[in-house]
Amino acid sequence: MKKNIKILIFSGIILAVLVAALVVVLNLPSTDENIKEVSSQNAILLFDKTSLKAEDITVSNESGEYQLLGYEYSEENSADGSSGESSEQKTEIIYTMQDYASQILSKTMTDSLAEQCLYMSAIQIVDKSGSRYDEYGLKEPRSTVKVVYSDNSEVTMYVGNDAPDNKGVYLRTDGNANVYLVQKNMINMFLVDKLQMFSKVLSYSFDTDYKIQTVKISGTGYDSNIEIKPVNNKANFCNFVLTKPYREICDNNFLEDFGESLYGLNGTTVVAVDVTDDDIKKYGLDKPYIDVEVTASDDTSVHLIASKADSDKNCYIMQSGGTIIYKMSTDELSWYGVTYRDFLDDSIIRPNTDYLESAEIYYGGKNYHFDVKHTTTKNDLYEDMVTTKATYNGKEIKYLNLSIFINNVAGISRSDAVPKSIDGCEKIFSIKYSFKDEKLTDTLEIYRAKDKQLIVTLNGNIEGYTDTEYAEKVFKQVDDIPKNAELELLNNDDVSGVVSEEQ
């Protein structure tokens, strides 16, 4: 009997020691060895609110405290996109941020935050003592999230430090002393700066059924304003012309790509909301580096201002008159820093010979004046028929020759290099176009510099150097026009309405 009592006492002592050791182990801070990945079957469920809605979310983190209130929004949609008896009602939660009720929030961000508030599971329990919160960063948590659900239940979560070796994050919930290890993707939205919850839409997408109409560019980065409008005259073969700083024909493809690049833009990082004059000045937008406005044929428009980029190619950008400022890399803005010359067509001028009234040419010390007359008559079907005749010194010549020559002149292009002046240069060629029904003239001139390079100007504005070999071929054709000699078509682009036979 005594022997049995001794065995029981000894066994009790051993059991007490084991329990004490187990308590010590459970209360020890986690180490690399203690943290082990577990399968989803072994996950510890903290709460599951996936059948409910997060109606009130209050987040406090390094960016400050903010509160999101959700309300249900219903919309009826049918299979064909129209409303009707067969349409289905779609209900979703839309969030607003208190103190910023007038601002639109990013639905992607708010939905992601709400989703993380509905469910939480842990990899393991790392501490049950409730006395070591400081060791896990939970005495002063990086984030505190309080959620009120649609059944009026509440959950408050506290986010602590990252665990060693990127194995998770420490977390606890209100009313529970346990410290848990959770995966980072379970709580990443709890750490997001509150400014990033706002909508990042700078401009809405462009409807491909519409066309770009006008472009206006100004700012401290430009010596002269740039303005582009649809063609309102018939003097040139083009859809758009630059009206500022000079009147020139515009590259239609470049214009459309440029205009469309300003639609469907999203900002990257929000730096200020409900901006003040001080904010605008702080981010260099009181005197923007670029101020660009584009309109489309559906009367929609985009008007953005951006600051000068820093050494890392970052700039600040906002809608003109908007309330949110974003920080973006200029690498994301293909239109940033565009120049006047980027919009220029490859051809310096594309005169529309259908509306040409006269052409005055100077070359080799001689002047040549050609008149063009367009006569409209009715055929047997009462359709308009246009007959075009060209004359030189009152004598009719082949209109086709003049048309071919004008087309070849349109092939004279500019280089990227632009001389500052033509002082001291010799004018060797010029052609002045006048158009019927239009009070417009265009004059293209070519000068020979002292280094023998050719410089081309349009209406007195220096365009740049031009290819000497091609220009010389064009010059040699001048004297052949009134002789009705057959002219070679040098410019295969056919940019000035060359006809295959006399009209």
Buried (B, 14 or more C-beta within 10 A) or exposed (E): EEEEEEEEEEEEEEEEEEEEEEEEEEBEEBEEEBBEEEEEEEBBEBBEBEEBBBBBBBBBBEBEEBBBBBEEEEEEEEEEEEEEEEBEEEEEBBBBBEEBEEBBBBEEBBBBBBEBBBEBBBBBEBBBBEEBBEBBBBEEBBBBBBBBBBEEEEBBBBBBEBBEEEBBBBBBBEEEEBBBBBBEEBBBBBBBBBBBBBBBBBBEEBEEEBBBBBBBBBBEBBEEBBBBBBBEBBBBBBBBBBBBBBBBBBBBEBBBEBBBBBBEBEBBBBBBBEBEEEBBEBBBBEEBBBBBBBBBEEEBBBBBBBBBBEEEEBBBBBBBEBBBBBBBBBEBBEBBBBEBEEBBBEBBBBBBBBBBBBBBBBBEEEEBEBBBBBEEEEEEEEEEEEEBBBBBEEEEBBBBBBBBBBBBBBBBBBBEEEBEEBEEBEBBBBBBBBBBEBEBBBBBBBBBBEEEBBBBBBBEEBBBBBBEEBBEBBBEBBBBBBEBEEBEEBBEEEBBBBBEEEB
